[in-house]
Amino acid sequence: MAVELFDVTKTYSGGAGVRALDGVSVGFAAGTFNAVMGPSGSGKSTLLQCAAGLDRPDSGKVLLAGQEIGQLREPQLTQARRRLVGFVFQSYNLLDSLSLWHNVLLPQRLAGVRPDRAWAREVMRRVGLAGREQDRPAQLSGGQRQRVALARALAARPEVIFADEPTGALDLATGREVLDLLREAVADLGTTIVMVTHGPAAAARADRVVFLADGRITTELAAPSAEQVAAQMTAVTNGRAVASVGSNR
Amino acid sequence: MIRLAIATLRRHRGAYVGTFLATVLAVALLAGGGLLLYSVLIAEPPADRFAATTLAVAGDREISLETVTTKQKKEGKSKVKRKVKSERLTGAGTLPADLAGRIAAVPGVAGVVADAAFPVQVTARDGRALRGADDAPVIGHGWVSATLTPYTMRTGRPPGTGEVVLDADVAARGGVRVGDELRVTTRTGTRTLRVSGIAAPAGRDGLPAQGALFLADGDVAAVSGLAGPTAVGVFGAPGTDVAALRARVHAVAGDAQVLAGDDRVRADLPGALPDYIGPISIFGFVIGITAFAAVFVLTGTVTLSVRQRLRELALLRAIGATPGQLRRLLGVESAVLAGFAALPAAPLGVLFAEVVAARFMTLGAVPAQFTVRVNVPVLLLAAVAGVLVTFVAARIAGRRAVRIAPTQALVETATAPASGTFVRALVALVTAAGAVGVLSFVPLDGPLGMGMSFVSSALLLCAVAAVGPLLVRLLAAVVARPFGLGGLIARTEHRRVAAVAVPLVLMFAINTVMLLNSALLSRLTGQEQVAREAPATAQVTGDGGLPLDTARRLADVPGVTGVAAQLPTRVIVAQGGKPEDYPAQGLLVGGPDTALDLDVRAGALTADGFAASAALVRQYGWRIGDRVPLWLPDGKQVQLRLSMVYGRARGFGELVLPAGLVAAHDPRGLVRTVGLRYAPGTAERIHAEFPALRLVPALDAAPAGDASNQQGAWELMVVISLGFTAIAVVNTFAIAAAARRREYADLRLVGATARQLQRLAGGEALVTVIVGLLLGSAVTGIVVGAFSAAQDGVLRWIVEPGTHAVMVGGVAALGLLAGVLPTRLMVRRRSLATQV
């Protein structure tokens, strides 16, 4: 298992004290493409943040590549994260003051390892941005930026790539290209991908889809079609006692 | 619009803290400086010695010159322009001796008093000098003057010949009782007089700011050396109309002024009233510096904060706001902000004025009687100025920012359209040219030197601020290389680096220039004094000064081969219709050897000619042999021939006149120091003959008091501007750091540890500091170099290695601290997930 969560609970203080995760246990096998789905406020993003070590669960255990990260304190946690994990976010999160090339090499520079330049060039070629290394993020379209973010994640050869709505800000065609690249990473490089998404079409590209509602895992589907995912989503959403009012941001 | 503006302000409370803080401080400084200048401008003499009189008659206490220029206009018409310029006298002229009698004969006059006022040096038996409250001078009068105030006897009886009456305040301070003997020194000599009584004005022990010593009326002429009364007090008969009486007295008074009401105080001796001329220029300078720093800092802060809201502005554009609306929004927002900032700023300004005034009074640069007057219009004016500056700065910063395309709001990052490089370069060129003009055409070794070096550094700073982003891009490209990722970010974020580096440049340049220039001046002054007095074996001084006659007798002591007695005074020179007051010396030289080396450049001292410093001769274009009109402290005009030009004027005076002439026309007229050259063994003879005098070997002579006063005032000004600019630096760094939250969050996501972020911020801060110091050193070097070269032809950049090092180190330390600390707080406080 590349990522394992055991009985993870997370409550956000303030307001009503929302229980975002309520005893979630789930594992994501190495070299697989996983999608996490659920209505807004179901705890998708919290699950991802806890699994990736961006946030700490209130209780329960999180294992990243077999290592329990709940025990780690800063800066060991950050070091473990940058060794094992890559990120792709809806809002790209590139550094505007750095060129694409520097952005892609940034995690390795921060880790203090000698950047694998040949591999970085190969990654840039794979995402179709060879020759644009010296451009700035501001000069790119949204799809191109997301591909840079993906290149940045891949350049460090992580065990797991966590993707939070990677296609959320992209049009269908561009989104499909990004998903193709993610699939390729799983197939060619054996990377594990955990992707949070709203889109049934995006989720249908995954090997496995986990459904979340009110902080609990309700069902999961193996290699479903987009129609199956959509049907399951409708069921999950209607199954809730009250209409969803929260937001997952 | 205003509701929207207030709503934005409330929503972005955090983001505005920086601007708010800068505005509060700027307005407080403006208010404080304004109050100081206002208070000193309206400062009134604290007490009226002529309180009991109806009218006071006195000669002019200023030299006024009228220039009439006739402008030929078309159609044969001509326009006559009259300009009156005046300069205040430091002494009082005398009135005709028979004037009092003539006024007494005017109908409606019940009585007249011919008043004499002259400074006296009073020493008690034990050798202590007697002074009034707050070290006020003691002024001598005839007993008849007691009725002007009036002073009435407390104990004892009025003075007979050889006797004096003291006011109760001076007597209490000196522990003097009736029957004691006092030594009284005036320009006519030293006398021992017996205290016959103690007198006081009604309800108090003495007048503030001046002590009183009354002589027998018959002794006045001999002791004071005055040829007539300095004023005439007039008592009107009961029921007389003051205005009518004034007109009738005026008719017989000739050139003399007839003063009524609050103006009567102007009939008093100028030296007996606190002198506010020096403080006016000091406080003028304070407000000049603070106003420049305040406006400079405020503009920078407002610009920075507007630029950081580009995204929000773009968003507003996207939902339909026109550029005009955004400009208005920014303007109103900043005006509201500044308006609120003015509320705490006003009391802060009053506090600032009080603290600064107190410090200056302790230094002796401002009379102890000075009080800060809180004036609401001045405070309002400061607030309005603050609002105006923020408003204009926001509009200018907004002008570029609001042109941002609405589509930018939808893009991840908004960038302002490239700034007008041409406009920036033009502004920089004009201001830099102005600075070069000031530095090359204004004589920096003259009295304007310090002020002009400040003006030129201010102009250079404006140039640096204008081309800051361009300069920083060039410099950072070189400087940033060794600083890895932080340097890389600094290089691409050159605008942010520039915004933060400019206050550093301001802080370093303006304070270093002031410190180094004033240190250079005081060092040169000290050196010149040592060089001037080098030929003398010893300097002779007495308590508060000695009569000229004593100096003459010193010259006659066997064994003395050279003597040079200096009588400090002020002389007014007029050229082009503008009278100007200069420090001068009455000089008595004698003996075969010289005891004073003035570094004579041309000519030689003659008994009835005058000498002038090379700087003054150059300024007025005089030549040896020219006859020049000069005014002495009592208003007496003399025509003297220029006979010598000398070099060593610092801490001495710009003009040298015959000592006898000065002693006759300066109310004090006392010798400050006598340089003596003598054979071994003569010192004992002098001690025996003049037991009250002090002999100081030439090398130990203390530097002139004025110079150290000025040095202190400069240092205080530097402290003020250091404090303000330091706060500005910290503030700017904090604003810049707050805007980097997003950048930090992104960095954290890709795996940067908290420590790495701090190192990154440190790297950028280091680049910023180095860039700031380089630019600051360039400004400092240009101004200090030009100033130094103008003083004595020697080009210096690092005048005082110690001071320079402290400034470099202090500014660097502050910049690094301010660059690292906010990041440290921010990174630590926020949990990672909330940064995503």
Chai-1 contact restraints between the chains, C-beta under 6 A:
chainA,res_idxA,chainB,res_idxB,connection_type,confidence,min_distance_angstrom,max_distance_angstrom,comment,restraint_id
A,Q49,B,A833,contact,1.0,0.0,6.0,A-B,restraint_1
A,L54,B,L832,contact,1.0,0.0,6.0,A-B,restraint_2
A,L54,B,A833,contact,1.0,0.0,6.0,A-B,restraint_3
A,D55,B,A833,contact,1.0,0.0,6.0,A-B,restraint_4
A,P75,B,T753,contact,1.0,0.0,6.0,A-B,restraint_5
A,T78,B,T753,contact,1.0,0.0,6.0,A-B,restraint_6
A,R82,B,G751,contact,1.0,0.0,6.0,A-B,restraint_7
A,F87,B,L749,contact,1.0,0.0,6.0,A-B,restraint_8
A,N93,B,D746,contact,1.0,0.0,6.0,A-B,restraint_9
A,N93,B,L749,contact,1.0,0.0,6.0,A-B,restraint_10
A,L95,B,D746,contact,1.0,0.0,6.0,A-B,restraint_11
A,D96,B,T413,contact,1.0,0.0,6.0,A-B,restraint_12
A,S97,B,I489,contact,1.0,0.0,6.0,A-B,restraint_13
A,S97,B,T492,contact,1.0,0.0,6.0,A-B,restraint_14
A,S97,B,E493,contact,1.0,0.0,6.0,A-B,restraint_15
A,L106,B,V750,contact,1.0,0.0,6.0,A-B,restraint_16
A,P107,B,V750,contact,1.0,0.0,6.0,A-B,restraint_17
A,P107,B,G751,contact,1.0,0.0,6.0,A-B,restraint_18
A,L110,B,G751,contact,1.0,0.0,6.0,A-B,restraint_19
A,L110,B,A752,contact,1.0,0.0,6.0,A-B,restraint_20
A,L110,B,Q756,contact,1.0,0.0,6.0,A-B,restraint_21
A,A138,B,T413,contact,1.0,0.0,6.0,A-B,restraint_22
